[in-house]
Amino acid sequence: MAFTAFGAPAWADPEPSITDRPPVDLQSGSGRPSPSSEPSGGRTAPKVADPDGLSGKVEVEPLDEPRSREYFAVLPDTVSKRALREVRDLDGVADVEVVDAARVSVEGEETSVLGVDPSGFRNYAPEPSAESDEIWQGIAEGRIALSDEAGRQRGLDVGGEVEIDGAEGEVTREVWTHATSGVAGIDALISRDLAAELGFPEGNGLVVSAPEADLWELKDRLEEVLGEDASLQLLAEDPEPRPAGARGRELPAETLERVIAHAETMQGVPYVWGGESLDEGGFDCSGLLQWAFAQEGVAIPRVTHDQWYAGEHVAWEDARRGDLIFWRTDPTAPDYISHVAIYLGDGMMLEAPRTGLDVRTTEVRTAKMAGVVRVRL
């Protein structure tokens, strides 16, 4: 049985430098993302299992005022009432949502799960998921919502059942939908009632909305309030660069060539959801790149969204061999960074694409490209 609270550091070391986002024509929206950053434009909400099976006995509030997501904080244990008050009082903080966070086994795979209050958390979710009453009613009534990637890549279909193994035993629950939460690295959402049944730590996570805050200053204040055991993850996508001295230096060309060479040795290895080594049978897109850089002693974050912050953003026309290319391909969260590859030059890239396809070299796809990052130390 696998059960742990979150706690691994979410930030790379040293802290990444963030420059301006890519040109607008490479983005699906601009400015800090929020569930209401643009109208749905006819987008269809993620499908759910049979809504006729809902009882409606658990009340879920309608969508209120959509809230931006700037930081996700998680501790091994409950955030104290005093710390929660202090976070709410920090300059620029507009709202805070309390969640229960743990890694548990879902169908035998370690999975990062949040226990949420559907009435409150839906206001932080990407559209069009936030607008779907059926999604949040199903979560409230005990179903599990998997992220689009986790559901598709693991073949856990909507309407099927999965076994969840928590500290207090095992339960079987219906997969209600494939809908990305908007919190990077989170693979599933359940209700806080179900989280308590499974033995999650109570209230050990916070989603912080602070759309007008200085994000670097807010990070420092959150670390002071929550203490050294807290892991902080930046969710907003366009903070100003860190003050002078934190930018870092470009990796030498010879180092990047060796990184590419390591990645190329994995061509033909299967895509494996969550995979980050051959011991796991293969790699996912971000796991492959983290592994390749690690062979040269370069630490980059684990998940795609965090790798977006591993260096300097550059325009696609300025891309160099060894840069990272990112896409926004998740239909349930159109502003979410969901795929990464390494650029080989001459319009070619190397990637771990998706379940059913092996690590491969292929032409760069510009459709839904989010931008390019040059990794820095």
C-alpha positions as CSV (number, residue, x, y, z in Angstrom):
1,M,0.0,0.0,0.0
2,A,1.4,3.4,-1.0
3,F,0.4,6.5,0.9
4,T,2.4,9.6,1.4
5,A,1.7,13.3,1.9
6,F,3.3,15.6,-0.6
7,G,6.6,17.1,0.5
8,A,9.2,16.9,-2.2
9,P,10.5,20.4,-3.1
10,A,8.6,21.8,-6.1
11,W,11.3,24.3,-7.0
12,A,14.5,23.5,-8.9
13,D,17.8,24.5,-7.3
14,P,18.8,27.1,-8.1
15,E,15.4,28.9,-8.6
16,P,14.5,29.3,-12.2
17,S,14.6,32.6,-13.9
18,I,11.4,33.6,-15.7
19,T,11.6,36.0,-18.6
20,D,8.6,37.4,-20.6
21,R,6.2,34.8,-22.1
22,P,6.4,33.9,-25.8
23,P,4.8,36.2,-28.4
24,V,1.0,36.3,-28.2
25,D,0.6,34.3,-31.4
26,L,2.2,31.3,-29.8
27,Q,-0.1,31.5,-26.7
28,S,-3.7,30.6,-26.0
29,G,-4.3,33.7,-24.0
30,S,-2.1,36.2,-22.2
31,G,-1.6,37.5,-18.7
32,R,-2.0,35.3,-15.6
33,P,-4.3,32.5,-16.4
34,S,-7.6,32.1,-14.5
35,P,-10.7,30.0,-15.1
36,S,-12.3,33.1,-16.7
37,S,-9.4,34.5,-18.7
38,E,-11.4,34.2,-21.8
39,P,-14.9,33.0,-22.7
40,S,-15.3,29.3,-23.4
41,G,-15.9,30.1,-27.1
42,G,-18.1,27.0,-27.5
43,R,-15.7,24.6,-25.9
44,T,-17.4,21.5,-24.6
45,A,-17.0,20.6,-21.0
46,P,-15.2,17.3,-20.3
47,K,-17.6,14.4,-20.5
48,V,-18.7,12.6,-17.4
49,A,-20.0,9.1,-16.7
50,D,-23.8,8.5,-16.5
51,P,-25.2,11.6,-14.7
52,D,-28.5,9.7,-14.2
53,G,-26.6,7.9,-11.4
54,L,-26.3,11.0,-9.3
55,S,-28.6,11.3,-6.3
56,G,-28.3,15.1,-5.9
57,K,-28.4,14.6,-2.2
58,V,-25.0,16.4,-1.7
59,E,-25.4,20.1,-2.4
60,V,-22.8,21.7,-4.6
61,E,-22.8,25.5,-5.0
62,P,-22.9,26.9,-8.5
63,L,-19.8,28.5,-10.0
64,D,-19.1,31.7,-8.1
65,E,-16.4,34.2,-9.1
66,P,-13.5,32.4,-10.9
67,R,-10.2,32.8,-9.1
68,S,-6.7,32.8,-10.4
69,R,-4.1,30.3,-9.2
70,E,-0.7,31.7,-8.2
71,Y,0.8,29.2,-5.8
72,F,0.1,25.7,-4.5
73,A,1.6,25.0,-1.0
74,V,1.6,21.6,0.7
75,L,2.9,20.4,4.1
76,P,3.3,16.9,5.5
77,D,0.6,17.7,8.1
78,T,-2.4,20.1,8.6
79,V,-1.8,23.8,8.0
80,S,-2.4,25.4,11.4
81,K,-5.2,27.8,11.9
82,R,-2.7,30.5,12.7
83,A,-0.7,29.9,9.6
84,L,-3.8,29.9,7.5
85,R,-4.9,33.3,8.9
86,E,-1.5,34.7,8.2
87,V,-1.5,33.5,4.6
88,R,-4.9,35.0,4.0
89,D,-3.6,38.3,5.4
90,L,-0.5,38.5,3.2
91,D,-0.3,41.5,0.8
92,G,-1.9,40.7,-2.5
93,V,-3.6,37.4,-1.4
94,A,-7.2,37.5,-2.5
95,D,-8.3,34.0,-1.5
96,V,-7.1,30.7,-0.3
97,E,-8.6,27.2,-0.8
98,V,-7.8,24.5,1.7
99,V,-7.3,21.0,0.3
100,D,-6.1,17.5,1.5
101,A,-3.1,16.3,-0.5
102,A,-1.5,12.9,-0.7
103,R,0.0,10.3,-3.0
104,V,-1.9,7.1,-3.0
105,S,-2.1,4.0,-5.2
106,V,-4.7,4.2,-8.0
107,E,-4.9,0.9,-9.9
108,G,-1.5,0.0,-8.6
109,E,0.2,3.3,-9.7
110,E,1.3,6.0,-7.3
111,T,-0.9,9.0,-8.0
112,S,-1.0,12.5,-6.7
113,V,-4.5,13.2,-5.4
114,L,-6.3,16.2,-3.9
115,G,-9.3,16.0,-1.6
116,V,-11.4,19.1,-2.4
117,D,-14.6,20.9,-1.5
118,P,-16.3,20.8,-4.9
119,S,-18.2,24.0,-4.2
120,G,-15.1,26.0,-3.5
121,F,-12.4,24.3,-5.6
122,R,-14.4,24.6,-8.8
123,N,-13.8,28.3,-8.7
124,Y,-10.0,27.6,-9.2
125,A,-10.4,25.0,-11.9
126,P,-9.7,25.6,-15.6
127,E,-12.6,26.3,-17.8
128,P,-14.7,24.7,-19.1
129,S,-14.4,22.2,-16.2
130,A,-15.3,25.0,-13.7
131,E,-18.6,25.6,-15.5
132,S,-19.7,22.0,-15.4
133,D,-22.1,21.3,-12.6
134,E,-22.0,17.6,-13.3
135,I,-18.3,17.3,-12.8
136,W,-18.4,18.7,-9.3
137,Q,-21.6,16.9,-8.3
138,G,-20.0,13.6,-9.2
139,I,-16.9,14.4,-7.2
140,A,-19.1,15.5,-4.2
141,E,-20.9,12.1,-4.4
142,G,-17.7,10.1,-4.2
143,R,-16.5,9.6,-7.7
144,I,-12.9,10.3,-8.8
145,A,-11.9,12.8,-11.5
146,L,-8.6,11.9,-13.2
147,S,-6.6,14.4,-15.1
148,D,-6.9,14.2,-18.9
149,E,-3.3,12.9,-19.2
150,A,-3.6,10.3,-16.4
151,G,-7.0,9.0,-17.7
152,R,-6.0,8.7,-21.3
153,Q,-2.4,7.6,-20.9
154,R,-3.3,4.9,-18.4
155,G,-6.4,3.7,-20.2
156,L,-8.6,4.5,-17.2
157,D,-11.8,5.2,-19.1
158,V,-14.7,7.4,-17.9
159,G,-17.3,5.2,-16.5
160,G,-14.9,2.5,-15.5
161,E,-13.9,1.7,-11.9
162,V,-10.5,2.0,-10.2
163,E,-9.2,0.8,-6.9
164,I,-7.8,3.5,-4.6
165,D,-5.4,2.3,-1.8
166,G,-5.1,4.7,1.1
167,A,-3.8,4.7,4.6
168,E,-7.2,3.5,5.9
169,G,-7.7,0.7,3.4
170,E,-9.0,0.3,-0.2
171,V,-12.1,1.6,-1.9
172,T,-13.4,1.2,-5.5
173,R,-14.7,4.3,-7.2
174,E,-16.1,5.2,-10.6
175,V,-13.9,7.3,-12.9
176,W,-16.2,10.3,-13.3
177,T,-14.4,12.4,-15.8
178,H,-11.0,13.2,-17.3
179,A,-10.5,16.9,-16.3
180,T,-7.2,18.5,-15.5
181,S,-7.2,20.3,-12.1
182,G,-5.1,23.3,-12.9
183,V,-2.5,22.3,-10.3
184,A,0.6,21.0,-12.0
185,G,1.4,17.4,-11.1
186,I,-2.0,16.6,-9.6
187,D,-3.4,13.5,-11.2
188,A,-6.8,13.2,-9.6
189,L,-9.5,15.0,-7.5
190,I,-11.8,13.4,-4.9
191,S,-14.0,14.9,-2.3
192,R,-12.6,15.8,1.1
193,D,-15.1,13.2,2.6
194,L,-13.5,10.5,0.5
195,A,-10.0,11.8,1.4
196,A,-10.9,11.5,5.1
197,E,-12.1,7.9,4.5
198,L,-8.8,7.0,2.8
199,G,-6.8,8.6,5.6
200,F,-5.4,11.7,3.9
201,P,-3.8,14.4,6.1
202,E,-6.5,17.0,6.7
203,G,-6.0,20.4,5.3
204,N,-2.3,20.1,4.5
205,G,-2.5,21.9,1.1
206,L,-3.4,25.4,0.0
207,V,-4.2,26.9,-3.4
208,V,-3.4,30.6,-3.2
209,S,-5.1,33.2,-5.4
210,A,-3.1,36.5,-5.5
211,P,-3.6,38.0,-8.9
212,E,-2.1,41.4,-8.0
213,A,0.8,40.2,-5.8
214,D,4.5,40.5,-6.5
215,L,5.0,36.7,-6.9
216,W,8.6,36.6,-5.8
217,E,7.9,38.6,-2.7
218,L,4.8,36.4,-2.0
219,K,6.9,33.3,-2.3
220,D,9.3,34.6,0.3
221,R,6.4,35.5,2.7
222,L,4.7,32.1,2.2
223,E,8.0,30.4,3.1
224,E,8.2,32.5,6.3
225,V,4.7,31.7,7.3
226,L,4.5,28.0,6.4
227,G,8.0,27.0,7.4
228,E,10.8,24.9,5.9
229,D,8.6,21.8,5.6
230,A,6.3,23.5,3.1
231,S,6.7,22.8,-0.6
232,L,5.7,25.7,-2.9
233,Q,4.8,25.4,-6.5
234,L,4.3,28.4,-8.8
235,L,1.1,28.0,-10.8
236,A,0.9,31.5,-12.5
237,E,2.7,31.6,-15.8
238,D,4.1,35.1,-16.1
239,P,5.9,36.5,-13.1
240,E,8.4,39.2,-13.6
241,P,12.0,38.0,-13.6
242,R,13.7,37.5,-10.3
243,P,15.9,40.5,-9.2
244,A,19.4,40.8,-10.7
245,G,21.7,37.9,-9.9
246,A,19.1,35.1,-10.0
247,R,19.0,34.7,-13.8
248,G,21.7,32.0,-14.0
249,R,24.0,31.1,-16.9
250,E,23.4,29.2,-20.1
251,L,24.5,25.6,-20.3
252,P,27.7,25.1,-22.4
253,A,27.0,23.8,-25.9
254,E,29.1,20.7,-25.2
255,T,26.9,19.9,-22.2
256,L,23.7,20.2,-24.2
257,E,25.2,18.0,-26.9
258,R,25.8,15.3,-24.2
259,V,22.3,15.8,-22.9
260,I,20.9,15.2,-26.4
261,A,23.1,12.2,-26.9
262,H,21.7,10.7,-23.6
263,A,18.1,11.3,-24.8
264,E,18.8,9.8,-28.2
265,T,20.0,6.5,-26.6
266,M,16.4,6.1,-25.4
267,Q,14.9,6.1,-28.9
268,G,12.6,3.1,-29.3
269,V,11.9,2.9,-25.5
270,P,8.2,2.9,-24.8
271,Y,6.3,5.9,-23.4
272,V,5.2,5.0,-19.9
273,W,3.0,7.4,-17.9
274,G,4.9,8.7,-14.9
275,G,8.1,6.9,-16.2
276,E,11.4,8.5,-15.4
277,S,13.9,5.6,-15.9
278,L,14.3,2.3,-17.7
279,D,13.6,0.6,-14.4
280,E,10.0,1.7,-14.9
281,G,9.9,0.4,-18.4
282,G,10.2,3.8,-20.1
283,F,9.6,7.5,-19.9
284,D,6.9,10.1,-20.1
285,C,7.8,13.4,-21.9
286,S,9.1,15.3,-18.9
287,G,10.6,12.3,-17.2
288,L,12.8,11.6,-20.3
289,L,14.2,15.1,-20.3
290,Q,14.8,15.3,-16.5
291,W,16.7,12.0,-16.8
292,A,18.8,13.2,-19.8
293,F,19.8,16.4,-18.1
294,A,20.5,14.6,-14.8
295,Q,23.1,12.4,-16.6
296,E,25.2,15.6,-16.9
297,G,24.5,16.8,-13.4
298,V,21.9,19.3,-14.4
299,A,18.7,19.3,-12.2
300,I,15.5,20.4,-13.9
301,P,12.0,20.0,-12.4
302,R,10.0,16.8,-12.8
303,V,6.7,17.8,-14.3
304,T,6.1,19.6,-17.6
305,H,4.5,22.7,-16.1
306,D,7.5,23.2,-13.8
307,Q,10.0,22.6,-16.6
308,W,8.4,25.7,-18.3
309,Y,10.3,27.7,-15.6
310,A,13.7,26.0,-16.0
311,G,15.3,28.9,-17.8
312,E,14.8,31.7,-20.3
313,H,11.8,31.9,-22.6
314,V,12.8,32.6,-26.2
315,A,10.9,33.0,-29.4
316,W,10.5,30.0,-31.6
317,E,12.4,31.6,-34.5
318,D,15.4,32.0,-32.1
319,A,15.3,28.3,-30.9
320,R,18.7,26.5,-30.6
321,R,19.7,22.9,-30.4
322,G,19.1,21.7,-26.9
323,D,16.2,24.1,-26.1
324,L,13.0,22.7,-24.7
325,I,9.8,23.1,-26.7
326,F,6.4,23.2,-24.9
327,W,2.8,22.8,-26.0
328,R,-0.7,23.4,-24.6
329,T,-2.7,20.4,-25.9
330,D,-5.0,19.5,-23.0
331,P,-8.6,20.1,-24.1
332,T,-9.8,20.2,-20.5
333,A,-7.3,23.1,-19.6
334,P,-6.4,25.0,-22.8
335,D,-3.9,27.3,-21.0
336,Y,-2.1,24.4,-19.3
337,I,1.4,23.4,-20.3
338,S,1.0,19.7,-21.1
339,H,3.8,18.4,-23.4
340,V,7.6,19.0,-23.8
341,A,10.3,17.9,-26.2
342,I,14.0,18.8,-26.8
343,Y,14.9,20.7,-30.0
344,L,17.5,19.0,-32.2
345,G,17.8,21.8,-34.8
346,D,16.8,22.0,-38.4
347,G,13.1,21.7,-37.5
348,M,13.5,18.4,-35.7
349,M,12.9,17.3,-32.1
350,L,13.1,14.3,-29.8
351,E,10.1,13.4,-27.6
352,A,8.3,10.7,-25.6
353,P,4.9,11.3,-27.3
354,R,2.2,9.3,-25.6
355,T,1.0,5.8,-24.7
356,G,1.4,3.4,-27.6
357,L,4.3,5.4,-29.2
358,D,8.0,5.0,-28.4
359,V,10.6,7.7,-27.8
360,R,11.3,9.1,-31.2
361,T,12.8,11.9,-33.4
362,T,10.2,13.8,-35.4
363,E,9.5,17.1,-37.0
364,V,8.5,20.0,-34.7
365,R,4.8,20.7,-34.5
366,T,3.9,24.4,-34.3
367,A,0.2,23.8,-33.7
368,K,-0.6,24.7,-30.1
369,M,3.0,25.4,-29.3
370,A,3.3,27.4,-26.1
371,G,6.9,28.5,-26.5
372,V,10.6,27.6,-26.1
373,V,12.8,27.6,-23.0
374,R,16.6,27.7,-22.8
375,V,17.7,25.9,-19.7
376,R,19.9,27.8,-17.3
377,L,21.9,26.9,-14.3
